[in-house]
Amino acid sequence: MVLDRPEIPLHTNGSETDIRDFVKKRKISGGTRSDEGRRCRDTFASLKKTCRKLDISFWHYLTDRLGIGEQTIAPLPDIITERAALATGF
């Protein structure tokens, strides 16, 4: 598979590092007090990781979505679709 698609990583360390921040935070704080708190934490952690992978400032993304200042960042699904199309050449 790797010979046909060299962009595929040879290991799964990327997946493991994706959850590392979450695990450290959970160990320090001891978890959340409610299911709603857990969902919020998980959502923001996911958004932060996605922004990091797309090389977008998480803070700028949040302020953009809250309507603070100019709204210049496209929705994340659009950015992901665009970059995937560029990567695959479609």
C-alpha positions as MATLAB code, in Angstrom:
seq = 'MVLDRPEIPLHTNGSETDIRDFVKKRKISGGTRSDEGRRCRDTFASLKKTCRKLDISFWHYLTDRLGIGEQTIAPLPDIITERAALATGF';
ca = [
       0.000    0.000    0.000;
       2.785    2.432    0.919;
       4.535    1.915   -2.388;
       1.355    2.838   -4.248;
       0.520    5.740   -1.898;
       3.669    7.189   -0.304;
       1.651    9.803    1.629;
       0.363    7.041    3.946;
       2.374    7.012    7.202;
       4.335    3.909    8.097;
       3.150    4.015   11.719;
       0.108    4.973   13.795;
       1.897    7.423   16.093;
      -0.134   10.263   14.573;
      -3.335    8.726   15.895;
      -1.816    8.184   19.308;
      -0.538   11.744   19.587;
      -3.991   13.041   18.617;
      -5.418   11.830   21.920;
      -2.353   12.588   24.064;
      -3.434   16.137   25.057;
      -6.834   14.824   26.073;
      -5.318   12.089   28.250;
      -2.954   14.523   30.005;
      -5.799   16.953   30.712;
      -8.028   14.150   32.040;
      -5.298   12.871   34.372;
      -4.637   16.338   35.795;
      -8.249   17.440   36.218;
      -9.749   14.077   37.116;
     -12.423   14.328   34.443;
     -15.558   16.423   34.162;
     -18.522   16.830   36.480;
     -21.218   16.094   33.923;
     -21.868   14.472   30.570;
     -22.415   17.918   29.080;
     -18.994   19.003   30.355;
     -17.414   15.913   28.813;
     -19.083   16.619   25.462;
     -17.919   20.247   25.535;
     -14.363   19.234   26.416;
     -14.300   16.612   23.683;
     -15.722   19.031   21.109;
     -13.204   21.763   21.882;
     -10.314   19.281   21.977;
     -11.360   17.973   18.565;
     -11.663   21.490   17.132;
      -8.247   22.407   18.529;
      -6.595   19.348   16.979;
      -8.312   19.922   13.647;
      -7.204   23.559   13.573;
      -3.655   22.519   14.457;
      -3.569   19.962   11.637;
      -4.881   22.566    9.171;
      -2.367   25.160   10.435;
      -5.149   27.498   11.570;
      -4.952   29.436   14.821;
      -7.530   27.937   17.192;
      -8.053   31.318   18.859;
      -8.616   33.015   15.499;
     -11.019   30.251   14.510;
     -13.061   30.703   17.703;
     -13.230   34.488   17.415;
     -14.160   34.142   13.755;
     -17.020   31.772   14.593;
     -18.234   34.018   17.414;
     -18.422   36.953   14.997;
     -15.683   38.956   16.694;
     -13.890   41.017   14.053;
     -13.782   40.025   10.415;
     -15.038   36.601    9.453;
     -12.256   35.374    7.189;
     -11.939   31.666    7.980;
     -13.991   29.280    5.881;
     -15.944   26.488    7.619;
     -13.649   23.608    8.603;
     -15.448   21.022    6.418;
     -14.853   23.247    3.379;
     -11.152   23.642    4.207;
     -10.739   19.901    4.757;
     -12.513   19.072    1.465;
     -10.417   21.622   -0.431;
      -7.119   20.370    0.970;
      -8.058   16.731    0.368;
      -8.873   17.571   -3.237;
      -5.526   19.335   -3.641;
      -3.673   16.412   -2.066;
      -5.295   13.824   -4.315;
      -5.241   15.983   -7.440;
      -9.010   15.905   -8.060;
];
